[in-house]
Amino acid sequence: MQRIMLKAKIHKAKITEINLDYEDSLSLDETLMEAANMFPYEQVHVYNISNGQRFITYLIKGEKNSGIIGINGAAAHKAKIGD
């Protein structure tokens, strides 16, 4: 039996970028990834408290210390900047 456990959580982060012209993923500032012990291509669950949308995608590394939290591809329809 396999159990899926929550490893880390970034709470109440705000979307800073939306990019429809990219494959699905979540761009995350490398500094935040390191602080949360998350890795590129790791599966993440995103819960948008602004509109109730939920989706699963994977991480890609954003520029270090940029503060970027970007939703890419089809998932970008589930959020807007500031959510």
C-alpha contacts under 8 A as a table, 3 or more apart, distances in Angstrom:
res1	aa1	res2	aa2	distance
6	L	9	K	7.63
8	A	36	A	5.81
8	A	37	N	7.30
8	A	38	M	7.65
9	K	36	A	7.10
10	I	13	A	6.45
10	I	36	A	7.41
13	A	69	I	7.70
14	K	69	I	6.92
14	K	81	I	7.36
14	K	82	G	5.29
14	K	83	D	5.40
15	I	18	I	7.68
15	I	68	I	7.65
15	I	69	I	5.14
15	I	70	G	5.85
15	I	71	I	7.25
15	I	79	A	7.75
15	I	80	K	6.84
15	I	81	I	4.91
15	I	82	G	5.14
15	I	83	D	5.51
16	T	67	G	7.89
16	T	68	I	5.79
16	T	69	I	5.33
16	T	70	G	5.81
16	T	81	I	5.29
16	T	82	G	6.38
17	E	68	I	7.00
17	E	69	I	6.37
17	E	70	G	4.36
17	E	71	I	6.42
17	E	80	K	7.98
17	E	81	I	5.92
18	I	70	G	5.54
18	I	71	I	5.07
18	I	72	N	5.96
18	I	76	A	5.79
18	I	80	K	6.82
18	I	81	I	6.67
19	N	22	Y	6.21
19	N	70	G	7.33
19	N	71	I	6.37
19	N	72	N	4.69
19	N	73	G	6.18
19	N	76	A	6.54
20	L	72	N	5.62
20	L	73	G	4.39
20	L	74	A	6.40
20	L	76	A	5.96
20	L	77	H	7.96
21	D	72	N	7.32
21	D	73	G	5.90
22	Y	72	N	5.63
22	Y	73	G	4.83
23	E	72	N	6.37
23	E	73	G	4.84
23	E	74	A	7.66
24	D	57	T	6.75
24	D	58	Y	7.72
24	D	71	I	7.76
24	D	72	N	5.12
24	D	73	G	4.26
24	D	74	A	6.04
24	D	75	A	6.28
25	S	57	T	5.40
25	S	58	Y	5.04
25	S	59	L	5.77
25	S	60	I	6.60
25	S	71	I	6.39
25	S	72	N	5.23
25	S	73	G	6.84
25	S	75	A	7.58
26	L	57	T	6.77
26	L	58	Y	6.02
26	L	59	L	4.91
26	L	60	I	6.05
26	L	69	I	7.03
26	L	70	G	5.57
26	L	71	I	4.88
26	L	72	N	6.01
27	S	59	L	5.93
27	S	60	I	4.89
27	S	61	K	5.80
27	S	62	G	5.28
27	S	68	I	6.85
27	S	69	I	5.54
27	S	70	G	4.70
27	S	71	I	6.44
27	S	72	N	7.40
28	L	32	L	6.85
28	L	33	M	6.61
28	L	59	L	6.76
28	L	60	I	6.41
28	L	61	K	5.56
28	L	62	G	4.84
28	L	63	E	7.92
28	L	67	G	7.70
28	L	68	I	5.63
28	L	69	I	4.80
28	L	70	G	6.55
29	D	32	L	5.36
29	D	33	M	6.40
29	D	61	K	6.30
29	D	62	G	4.36
29	D	63	E	5.53
29	D	64	K	5.40
29	D	65	N	6.27
29	D	66	S	5.97
29	D	67	G	5.43
29	D	68	I	5.06
29	D	69	I	6.55
30	E	33	M	4.94
30	E	34	E	6.17
30	E	61	K	5.51
30	E	62	G	5.47
30	E	63	E	6.02
30	E	64	K	4.64
30	E	65	N	7.00
31	T	34	E	5.20
31	T	35	A	6.20
31	T	64	K	5.47
31	T	65	N	5.83
32	L	35	A	5.04
32	L	36	A	6.11
32	L	67	G	7.98
33	M	36	A	5.25
33	M	37	N	5.88
33	M	38	M	4.83
33	M	39	F	6.54
33	M	61	K	7.69
34	E	37	N	4.91
34	E	38	M	6.14
34	E	39	F	7.73
35	A	38	M	7.81
38	M	42	E	6.90
39	F	42	E	5.50
39	F	59	L	7.06
39	F	61	K	7.97
40	P	58	Y	7.54
40	P	59	L	5.08
40	P	60	I	4.88
40	P	61	K	5.81
41	Y	58	Y	5.07
41	Y	59	L	4.83
41	Y	60	I	5.97
42	E	58	Y	5.27
42	E	59	L	5.57
43	Q	56	I	6.99
43	Q	57	T	5.74
43	Q	58	Y	4.33
43	Q	59	L	6.66
44	V	56	I	5.72
44	V	57	T	5.52
44	V	58	Y	5.42
44	V	59	L	6.90
45	H	54	R	7.32
45	H	55	F	5.91
45	H	56	I	4.49
45	H	57	T	6.55
46	V	54	R	5.58
46	V	55	F	5.37
46	V	56	I	6.09
46	V	57	T	7.68
47	Y	52	G	6.91
47	Y	53	Q	6.14
47	Y	54	R	4.57
47	Y	55	F	6.83
48	N	51	N	5.90
48	N	52	G	5.35
48	N	53	Q	5.23
48	N	54	R	6.14
48	N	79	A	7.10
48	N	83	D	6.82
49	I	52	G	5.34
49	I	53	Q	7.50
49	I	83	D	7.44
50	S	83	D	5.60
51	N	79	A	7.73
53	Q	78	K	6.02
53	Q	79	A	7.67
54	R	78	K	7.84
55	F	75	A	7.41
62	G	66	S	7.45
62	G	68	I	6.35
62	G	69	I	7.85
63	E	66	S	5.51
63	E	68	I	7.33
64	K	67	G	7.72
71	I	75	A	6.35
71	I	76	A	5.14
71	I	79	A	7.51
72	N	75	A	6.06
72	N	76	A	5.32
73	G	76	A	5.60
74	A	77	H	5.89
74	A	78	K	7.94
75	A	78	K	5.41
75	A	79	A	7.44
76	A	79	A	5.64
76	A	80	K	7.22
77	H	80	K	7.62
79	A	83	D	6.32
80	K	83	D	5.69
